Amino acid sequence: MCDLFSIRSSNILHFHQFLRVTNVILCTACFYTISTQVLDSEFFFRFLDPLHLTSYIGMSNENRPTSLWASMSPSTRILGLQTEKRRFAALAAGKNQPKNPVKAVLAGGIAGGIEICITFPTEYVKTQLQLAEGMHPPKYAGIGDCVRQTVRSHGVLGLYRGLSSLVYGSIPKAAVRFGVFEKLSNYRRDANGKLTPTDGLLCGLGAGLAEAVFVVCPMETIKVKFIHDQTGPNPRFKGFFRGVVQIVKESGIRGTYQGLTATMLKQGSNQAIRFFVMTSLRNWWRGDDPGKDIGMVMTATFGAIAGAASVFGNTPLDVIKTRMQGLESHKYKNTWDCATKIWKNEGFSAFYKGTIPRLGRVCADVALVFVLYEETVKFLNRVWPEKDQ
């Protein structure tokens, strides 16, 4: 009986030892997984080094080597822990991290569709002023006169003539823009998900060129022709799809790519400037804390600043693009010929015609798009979480 009791006691003792060893192994494995997979942190891994935990077992205190943690000064320890705390918070919240390009496409499309429905009247006025610039005498005395004449002739809904072409174009345009930008920027972000302003400019340039070729040029050509058609006494286009068919019949598919060079220059510089400014402002706001939330108000403010910068930077290209895509585009041999004739016949100021209405529209446009995009991404992250979130 005594022997049986001693055997059972021995088994229980071994079992408890087994549990302790298992517990250590599991804790070590869990810590290693967290430190290398979730935190992706060399800092913790180096000074705790759980894989070498067994080398310390059985050593006396005087024989144990000095750890990296023990050799650090107090200020270095505090800085390292604060850095890891901020990084973990950023990862846990999913902030400032590379975005899934598929989510970027969905969020960009939704944001683009809502934005253009709000800001289209200013786009309409801007386009009308640019198209009427070469007329003598000028058809419109200014922004207010353009709005009054349009409302008098076609009603308030006249300010939305050509909206359908931009709605059909804005959704894929914003989708391509943000999708390409996120895809490119994911290759350039550092371990904290931070993007440098220079990389933001280059990724924005790539996004702008992609949207110009695949979406903007054909859609903008159709939009300008629709708006220009309204200036005549008897508009020929009786709806979006019938108008597109008529344009293709008259000019061919190539006719929808009039002003491609100017469009690529405009869109490429547009997005390069905007993403450069947005990236710079975001980095300034966050400072050393990659997980710091920007919020809708600051996102809108940064977006408006980025929009204003792009307007003053490339309005001349926008004027050339609009002339190249109008109903009188046959007057120009190419983009350079268009720019030369505007300079000779109308002077330098013609390159900045429509700047004020474009400034108001673009600032509201960019602010809205970035706010809607960021909020849509946050919503998609909640209903469709990333694997590492």
N, C-alpha and C positions, 0 to 999 in steps of 0.2 A: 504494500500500500504506500509505504514511504517512498519506494522507488518510483511508483507510478506518479506520486505527488511531485517528486523531484523532477521527473521527466516533463510533467505538465508545466511546472514552474519554469523549467528550462525553455520549453517551447514558447511559453508566454513571453519570457525575456527576449528570446530570439525574434519573436513576432514584433515586439515593441521596437527592437533595434532595427528590424526591417522597415517598420513604419517610419522611423526617424530618418533612415537613409533615403527611403522613397520620397519623403517629404522634402529633404534637401535637394534631391535630384529634380523633383517637379518644380520646386521654387527656382532652382537654377535655370531650368529649361524655360520656365515662364518669363523670368527676367531677361534671359538671352533673347527670346522671341520679341519681347517688347522693345528692348534696347536696339535690336538690329532691324526689325521689320516695321514696327509701328513708329518708334521715334526716329529710326534710321540714324542713330546717334553714335558717332565715334567717341564723343566726349565721355559718356557713361561707360562705354565698352572698354575704353582704355584704362580708366582709373579703378574700375571695379573688377574687370576681367574675370567673369564668373567661370570661364573654362579652366582657369588656373586655381580655382578654389581648393581643389584637392591637394595642391602642392603645399598649402599652408597647414593642412591637417597633420598633427603630430610634431610640428615644429615648435620649439620654444620661442619665447618672445624675442630673445636676443639673436636668434638665428634667422628670423623671418626678414626677408628683404623689405626695404622701405618702399611703400606704395607711392604711385604718382600723386594720389590724393594727399598723402601726408607731406609730400615735398612741396605742395602748392602753398603760396602765401594766402592769407585770409581773403584779401581782395580778389585774387584770381579765382578762388573757390566760389565766392559770391557771384562774380561776373559769369562764371560758367553755369552755375545753377539758374541764374536769371535768364541767361540766353536759352537754356533748354526748356525752362518753364514757358517762355514766350513761344518757342517753336512748337512745343507740345500743344499749347492753346490754339495756335494757328492751324495745326493739323487736325485737332479735335473739332474745331469749328468749321473746317473746310475753307478757310479764308486765305486769299492770296496764293492759292495753289493752282497748278495747271488745270485747265478746264477740259472736260471731254468735248472734242470737236463736234460730236453729234448733238450734245446739249447746246453748244454754241450756235449751231445751225438752227435748231428749234427756237431758242431764245431770241436770236437775231431776227428770224422771220416774223415772230410775234411782235417784237419791238418795232420793226420797220413798218409793218402794216398799220399799227396804231398811230405811230408818229406822223405818217404822211397824211392821214385823214385830218389831223389837227392843224398841220402847218401848210397845207396845199395853197390856200388863197395868197399867201405871200410869195410862193413860188410862181403862181400864175401872174401876179403883178410884175415880178422881176423879169419874167420871160417876155411879157408884152412890151415893157420898156426897152429891153435889149433889141427886140425885133423891129420896133418903131424908130430906132435911133437914126437910121439912114434916110428917113422920110423928110421931105421939105415941102411945107413946114412940118414940124414935129406933130405927130398925132395926139400925144399926151403932154400936158403942161407939167406933170409930175405924178407922184404916187397917188395922191388924193384924186386927181383928175382921172387917172386910169381906173380907179375903183368906181368913181361916179359914172363914167361913161359905160363901164361894163354892167353895172347894176341897172342903169337906165335902159340899156339896150336888151339885156338878157335876164334881168332880175338877179337876186342874190345868188341863186344857183349858178349864174354865169361865172362866178369866181371859182367854181369847182369844175369848169369845163376842162376835160383832159385828165380828171382825177383817176378814172378807171385805168388809164395806161400806167400811171405811177403806182397805183395800188398793186396791179399785177406785176410791176417791176420792183417795187420797194421791198416786198417780202423776200423774193429770191436774192435781191441785192444785199440786204442786211444779213441774210443767212450766209451767203458766200463770204461776205466781208469778215464777219466774226468767226465763222468756221475756219477760214484760211488763217486768220490772225492767230487764233488759239492753237491751231496745228503747228504753225511756224514758231510761235513763242514758246511752246512746250519744249522745243529743242534748245532754247536759249536761256531758260530760267535756271537760277542757282538752286542749291539744296533747300533754301527757304521759300522757293517759289517766286523769288524777286527777279524782275526784268529790268535791265539797265535802259536808260532813255535812248541810247544809240540803237540797241536791239529793238526797242519799241518802234523807233523810226523805220528800221529796215523791215520789220514784220508788217508794219502798217503799209509800207510801200508795196510789198508783195500782195497784201490783201486788196489794196486799191487797184492794182493792175489786173488782178483776177476778176474783180467785180466789173471792171471796165470792159473787159473782153467778153465775158460770159453773159452779162446782164445789162449793164448801164448803157452801153452804146446803142444797141437796138431799141431799148425801151425809151431812152432819152430822145432818139430820133423820132420815134412815133409820138411822144409827148409834145415835142416842139411843133411837129407838123399839125397835130390836133389843135394846139393853141393858136398857131398861125392861121389855120383854116378858119377859125372863128372871126378873125379880123375882116374877112371878106363879106360882102353883102349876102351871098348865098353859100353857106357852108356845105361842103361836099360830103363830109364824113358823117354818117348817120348811126353812129354807135362804134364801140371799140373794135369788135371783131370784124365788122364790115369795113371799118376804116383801115385796119391792118391789112386785110385782103386787098383793098384798093391800092394801098401804098406798095405792097409787094408786087402787084400786077403792073403798076406803073414804073417802079424803080428796080424790081427784083430784090432778092435777099441782100445783094450788095448795097442796095439803096438804104437799108436799115443800118448799115455800118458806115454811113457818112460821118466824117470827123472822128474816126477811130483814134488817130494819133493824138488829136487834141483831147479826146475823152480820156485816153490812157494817161496823158500828162496831167490832166486835171484831177482824176481820181487817185492816181498814184501819189501826187503831191498832197492832195487833200488828206488822205488817210495817214500818210507819213507824218504830216504836221500834227494832225489830231492825236494820233497814238503817241507821238513823241511828247506832246504837251501833257496828255493824260498820264503817261507813265512817269514823267518828271514830277508832276503834282502829287500823284499817289505816293511815290517814294518819299517825297518831302514830308507829306502828312504822316506817314507811318514811321518815319525815322528808323530806329533800330528795332522796332516792334512789328514783325511781319504779320501778326495777327490782329493789329489794330483795325477796328471797323471804321469805314469812311462815312457811311450813312448816306441817305438819299439827298439831303440838302447839299452836302459837300460834293457828292458825285455830280449833281446838276450844275453846281458852280464851276467845277473843274471842266465839265463838258462844254459849258457856255464859253469859257475862256479858250478852250481848244478850238471850238467852232469859229470864234472871232479871229483867232490866229490864222486859221485856214482861209478865211474870207479875204483878209488883206494880203495873204500870200499868193493866192491863185485866181482872183477875180478876172484878170486879163485872159487866162486860159478858159474860164467859163464863158466869157463873151465870145471868144473865137469859136468855141465848141457850139454855142447856140446859133451863131451865124452859119456855121457849116452844116447844121442839121435842119435849118429852116426851109421854107418852100422856095426860097431864092438862093439855095446853096449852089445852083448851077453857075452862079456868077464867079465862083472861086475854083481855081484849079486844084488847090490843096491847102493844107493848114497854113503853110508859110505865106502863100499868096493871099489868103484871107487876112492874116495879120498885117501884111504889107499894105493892102488896100484900105484897111481900117485906119492905119497910121497916116497914110497919105491923104485920104479923103475926109477924115473926121477928127484926126488929132489924137493926142495921148489920152485925153480925158474920156474918150469913147471906150477905152479898155476898162474903165471903172464905172461904166454906166450900170445902174441897178445895184450898186454896192449897198446902199442903205436898206432897201427891202430884202436883199439877200442876207445882209448881216443879221437882221431881226429873225429871218426864217432859219438860218443856219445855226445861230446860237440856241434858239429854242429846239431845233431839230436835234443837234448833237447832245444837248442836255437831256432831252426826253429819251433819246435812243439809249444812252448809257445808263440812265436810271432804270428804264424799262428792261433793258438787257440784264443788268445786275440783279434786279428783283426777280426776273423770270428764272435766272440761273439758280438763285437761292431756293425758289419754289421747286424747281426740278431736282435740286439736290435733296430736298426733303422727301419727295415722292419716288425719286430714283437715285438713291445714295450710291456714291462711289465705293469701290471695294476697300479702299484704304481710309474711309471716313468712319 
